Amino acid sequence: MKRSIMIWSVTFFLTLAFLVWQKVSGPTYEVRFNETVAGAQASGELLRTHSINGDMPVTVHAPDIGVTAEVQWRRYPTKEDWQILPMVRDGELLRAELPRQKMAGKLEYHVHVTKDGQTVQVPPQEAAVARYKGDVPPMILISHVTCMIVGMFFSTACGLTALLGGRSSLRRLSELTFLFLLMGGCILGPIVQKYAFDAYWTGWPFGGDWTDNKLAIGALVWLVAGLRCRPSLPGKPAGKWWAVAAMVVIFVVYGIPHSIHGSTLDYQTGEHIQALARSLGLPVG
């Protein structure tokens, strides 16, 4: 009994930890800042994802009326000249809007906050990159995310049960894991992708989208593990180490930031590509 409580407790906290990691590590997580310029505070969050149905707001909270700001931006990945967009004061906020883009279109931008001749650049080095996407119906998105969370949960529970000798059935847990990963990653995932970027699948063999590829690998590994976890003899569970290995694979899959190297609009060709060029040091336009 104590062992089962320990397994399910560890499963819960490990799943929660990976969900938090996925949230804060991905390229869609906001760039938060809190800077001091000539004694004045300036803070805010720079968006890195937005709907194609509107311009993207950029805001800076700066109560000191002596603080001004501007947005330096250009389309990504290109070598176009940077454009400057002054921010307009609205009470304690400075506001601007970056123009809407097509599906998978990206803009990279900095905010320059100034007071009394002193300027701070946010982010200080590499620009924030925002990607535009189509709107996904809430129920489809919620179902997709829920299935992926539950799949992670059962994967961890099955692997820990195999590793620590819990009483739960490896066969039942492995089948539930595969079912939820299949539904969330390989069925609902492509539907979400279609709404967001007008393509059902941009992973192998059609492209290099890491999110699509890692979800497919996770489901495939658990398909094999589930088959191996079927009892070879009455009352004797098989596939113990397959379950442990599959759990580790899912840890690796969920450890890769979500949406990294995802669909990107090539402004020269109008096609969707996977943005590997900059990370590999290749020309981007």
C-alpha positions as CSV (number, residue, x, y, z in Angstrom):
1,M,0.0,0.0,0.0
2,K,2.8,2.4,1.0
3,R,4.6,1.6,-2.2
4,S,1.6,2.3,-4.4
5,I,1.0,5.7,-2.6
6,M,4.7,6.6,-3.2
7,I,4.5,5.6,-6.9
8,W,1.3,7.7,-7.6
9,S,2.6,10.6,-5.5
10,V,5.9,10.7,-7.4
11,T,4.0,10.3,-10.7
12,F,1.9,13.3,-9.9
13,F,4.8,15.6,-9.0
14,L,7.0,14.5,-11.9
15,T,4.1,15.1,-14.3
16,L,3.5,18.5,-12.8
17,A,7.3,19.4,-13.0
18,F,7.4,18.5,-16.7
19,L,4.3,20.5,-17.4
20,V,5.8,23.5,-15.8
21,W,9.0,23.0,-17.7
22,Q,7.1,22.7,-21.0
23,K,5.4,26.0,-20.2
24,V,8.4,28.1,-19.3
25,S,11.0,26.6,-21.6
26,G,9.2,26.8,-25.0
27,P,9.7,29.5,-27.6
28,T,6.1,30.8,-27.0
29,Y,6.7,31.7,-23.4
30,E,6.6,35.5,-22.7
31,V,9.8,37.4,-22.2
32,R,9.4,39.0,-18.8
33,F,11.5,42.0,-17.8
34,N,11.8,44.5,-15.0
35,E,14.4,47.2,-15.7
36,T,15.6,50.4,-14.1
37,V,16.3,53.4,-16.4
38,A,17.7,56.6,-14.9
39,G,16.0,55.6,-11.6
40,A,12.6,54.8,-13.2
41,Q,11.0,51.4,-13.3
42,A,9.9,49.7,-16.6
43,S,8.4,46.2,-16.6
44,G,6.2,44.0,-18.8
45,E,5.9,40.8,-20.8
46,L,6.8,40.6,-24.5
47,L,4.5,38.2,-26.3
48,R,6.0,35.4,-28.5
49,T,2.8,34.0,-30.0
50,H,-0.3,35.8,-31.4
51,S,-3.4,35.2,-33.5
52,I,-3.3,36.0,-37.2
53,N,-6.6,37.8,-36.7
54,G,-5.1,41.0,-35.2
55,D,-2.1,43.1,-34.6
56,M,0.1,42.0,-31.7
57,P,0.2,44.4,-28.7
58,V,3.5,45.4,-27.1
59,T,3.2,47.1,-23.7
60,V,5.6,48.5,-21.1
61,H,4.5,49.5,-17.6
62,A,6.3,52.7,-16.8
63,P,4.6,55.0,-14.3
64,D,7.3,57.7,-14.6
65,I,6.1,60.0,-17.4
66,G,9.7,60.8,-18.3
67,V,10.1,57.3,-19.7
68,T,9.7,56.8,-23.4
69,A,10.0,53.7,-25.5
70,E,10.1,52.4,-29.1
71,V,9.9,49.0,-30.7
72,Q,12.6,47.9,-33.2
73,W,11.3,45.1,-35.4
74,R,11.6,43.1,-38.6
75,R,10.2,40.0,-40.2
76,Y,12.0,36.7,-39.3
77,P,14.0,35.0,-40.6
78,T,15.2,37.8,-42.9
79,K,18.0,40.4,-43.1
80,E,15.6,43.2,-43.7
81,D,16.3,46.6,-42.2
82,W,15.0,47.1,-38.7
83,Q,11.9,49.3,-38.5
84,I,11.2,51.6,-35.6
85,L,7.8,52.0,-34.0
86,P,7.3,54.6,-31.3
87,M,5.3,53.6,-28.3
88,V,2.4,55.8,-27.2
89,R,1.7,56.6,-23.5
90,D,-1.6,55.6,-22.1
91,G,-1.6,56.4,-18.4
92,E,1.1,54.3,-16.8
93,L,1.5,52.1,-19.9
94,L,3.4,52.6,-23.1
95,R,1.7,50.9,-26.0
96,A,2.4,49.8,-29.6
97,E,1.1,47.2,-32.0
98,L,3.1,45.0,-34.4
99,P,1.4,44.2,-37.7
100,R,-0.4,40.9,-38.1
101,Q,1.2,38.3,-40.2
102,K,0.1,35.2,-42.1
103,M,0.1,31.7,-40.6
104,A,3.5,30.8,-39.3
105,G,4.8,34.3,-40.0
106,K,7.3,35.6,-37.4
107,L,8.5,38.9,-36.3
108,E,11.6,39.5,-34.2
109,Y,11.7,42.6,-32.0
110,H,13.4,44.6,-29.2
111,V,12.0,47.3,-27.0
112,H,14.2,50.3,-26.3
113,V,13.2,52.0,-23.0
114,T,14.7,55.5,-22.5
115,K,14.9,58.3,-19.9
116,D,17.2,61.2,-19.6
117,G,19.4,60.0,-22.4
118,Q,19.8,56.5,-20.9
119,T,18.5,53.5,-22.8
120,V,17.9,49.9,-21.9
121,Q,17.3,47.3,-24.6
122,V,14.8,44.4,-23.9
123,P,15.7,41.6,-24.5
124,P,19.4,42.7,-24.0
125,Q,20.8,40.3,-26.6
126,E,18.8,38.1,-29.1
127,A,15.5,39.6,-30.1
128,A,12.2,38.2,-29.0
129,V,10.6,36.2,-31.8
130,A,6.8,36.1,-32.1
131,R,5.0,33.6,-34.3
132,Y,1.5,34.1,-35.6
133,K,-1.0,31.3,-35.7
134,G,-4.6,30.5,-36.6
135,D,-7.2,30.2,-33.7
136,V,-7.8,26.7,-32.5
137,P,-11.3,25.8,-31.2
138,P,-11.1,25.7,-27.4
139,M,-12.5,22.2,-27.0
140,I,-10.1,20.7,-29.5
141,L,-7.1,22.4,-27.9
142,I,-8.3,21.5,-24.4
143,S,-8.8,17.9,-25.4
144,H,-5.4,17.7,-27.0
145,V,-3.6,19.2,-24.0
146,T,-5.5,17.0,-21.6
147,C,-4.7,13.8,-23.5
148,M,-1.0,14.7,-23.5
149,I,-1.0,15.4,-19.8
150,V,-2.8,12.1,-19.0
151,G,-0.5,10.2,-21.3
152,M,2.5,11.6,-19.5
153,F,0.9,10.7,-16.2
154,F,0.2,7.1,-17.1
155,S,3.6,6.7,-18.7
156,T,5.3,7.7,-15.5
157,A,3.1,5.5,-13.4
158,C,3.7,2.5,-15.6
159,G,7.5,3.0,-15.7
160,L,7.7,3.5,-11.9
161,T,5.4,0.5,-11.2
162,A,7.7,-1.6,-13.3
163,L,10.8,-0.2,-11.7
164,L,9.6,-0.3,-8.1
165,G,7.4,-3.4,-8.2
166,G,4.0,-1.7,-7.7
167,R,0.8,-3.7,-7.7
168,S,-0.9,-2.1,-10.7
169,S,-1.1,-4.0,-14.0
170,L,1.7,-3.0,-16.4
171,R,-0.5,-4.2,-19.3
172,R,-3.4,-1.9,-18.3
173,L,-1.2,1.1,-17.6
174,S,0.8,0.7,-20.8
175,E,-2.4,0.4,-22.9
176,L,-3.8,3.6,-21.3
177,T,-0.5,5.4,-21.9
178,F,-0.5,4.4,-25.6
179,L,-4.2,5.3,-26.0
180,F,-3.8,8.8,-24.6
181,L,-0.6,9.5,-26.5
182,L,-2.1,8.3,-29.7
183,M,-5.3,10.3,-29.3
184,G,-3.5,13.5,-28.0
185,G,-0.4,13.4,-30.2
186,C,-1.3,11.6,-33.4
187,I,-5.0,12.4,-33.8
188,L,-5.8,15.6,-32.0
189,G,-2.3,17.0,-32.5
190,P,-2.6,17.2,-36.3
191,I,-6.0,18.7,-36.0
192,V,-4.6,21.5,-33.8
193,Q,-1.8,21.9,-36.3
194,K,-4.2,22.3,-39.2
195,Y,-6.1,25.0,-37.5
196,A,-3.0,26.8,-36.3
197,F,-0.7,26.5,-39.3
198,D,-2.8,24.9,-42.1
199,A,-0.9,21.6,-42.2
200,Y,-1.9,18.3,-40.5
201,W,1.7,17.0,-40.3
202,T,5.0,18.8,-40.6
203,G,7.2,16.1,-39.1
204,W,9.0,13.2,-40.8
205,P,8.9,12.4,-43.7
206,F,7.4,15.8,-44.8
207,G,9.4,18.1,-42.6
208,G,11.5,18.5,-39.5
209,D,9.0,19.8,-37.0
210,W,10.4,18.6,-33.7
211,T,7.0,18.6,-31.9
212,D,5.4,16.3,-34.5
213,N,8.4,14.0,-34.6
214,K,8.7,13.7,-30.8
215,L,5.0,12.9,-30.3
216,A,5.1,10.2,-33.0
217,I,8.2,8.7,-31.4
218,G,6.6,8.7,-28.0
219,A,3.4,7.0,-29.2
220,L,5.4,4.4,-31.2
221,V,7.7,3.5,-28.3
222,W,4.7,3.0,-26.0
223,L,3.0,0.8,-28.7
224,V,6.0,-1.5,-28.6
225,A,6.2,-1.4,-24.8
226,G,2.4,-2.1,-24.5
227,L,2.8,-5.2,-26.7
228,R,5.8,-6.3,-24.6
229,C,3.9,-5.8,-21.3
230,R,1.3,-8.5,-22.2
231,P,1.8,-11.5,-19.8
232,S,3.9,-14.2,-21.3
233,L,2.6,-16.6,-18.6
234,P,-0.5,-16.5,-16.4
235,G,0.1,-14.1,-13.6
236,K,3.6,-13.2,-14.8
237,P,3.9,-9.7,-16.2
238,A,6.4,-9.2,-19.0
239,G,8.0,-6.2,-20.5
240,K,9.2,-4.6,-17.2
241,W,12.3,-3.0,-18.7
242,W,10.4,-2.0,-21.8
243,A,8.1,0.0,-19.7
244,V,11.0,1.6,-17.8
245,A,12.7,2.4,-21.1
246,A,9.5,3.9,-22.6
247,M,9.1,6.1,-19.6
248,V,12.6,7.4,-20.0
249,V,11.9,8.1,-23.7
250,I,8.8,10.1,-22.7
251,F,10.9,12.1,-20.2
252,V,13.2,13.0,-23.0
253,V,10.3,13.9,-25.3
254,Y,8.7,16.2,-22.7
255,G,12.1,17.6,-21.8
256,I,12.4,19.1,-25.3
257,P,10.7,22.5,-25.3
258,H,7.3,22.5,-27.0
259,S,7.1,24.1,-30.4
260,I,10.9,24.4,-30.9
261,H,11.8,24.4,-34.6
262,G,8.2,24.5,-35.5
263,S,6.5,25.8,-38.7
264,T,7.9,29.1,-40.0
265,L,6.8,31.2,-42.9
266,D,9.5,31.7,-45.5
267,Y,8.8,35.3,-46.7
268,Q,10.7,34.8,-49.9
269,T,8.9,31.7,-51.1
270,G,5.6,31.9,-49.2
271,E,6.2,28.3,-48.0
272,H,6.3,26.9,-44.4
273,I,9.7,25.7,-43.3
274,Q,11.2,24.6,-40.0
275,A,13.4,27.3,-38.6
276,L,16.7,25.4,-38.2
277,A,18.8,27.9,-40.1
278,R,19.7,30.2,-37.4
279,S,20.4,27.5,-34.8
280,L,22.8,25.8,-37.3
281,G,24.5,29.1,-38.2
282,L,23.1,29.0,-41.8
283,P,22.1,32.1,-43.9
284,V,18.5,33.1,-43.1
285,G,17.8,35.6,-45.9
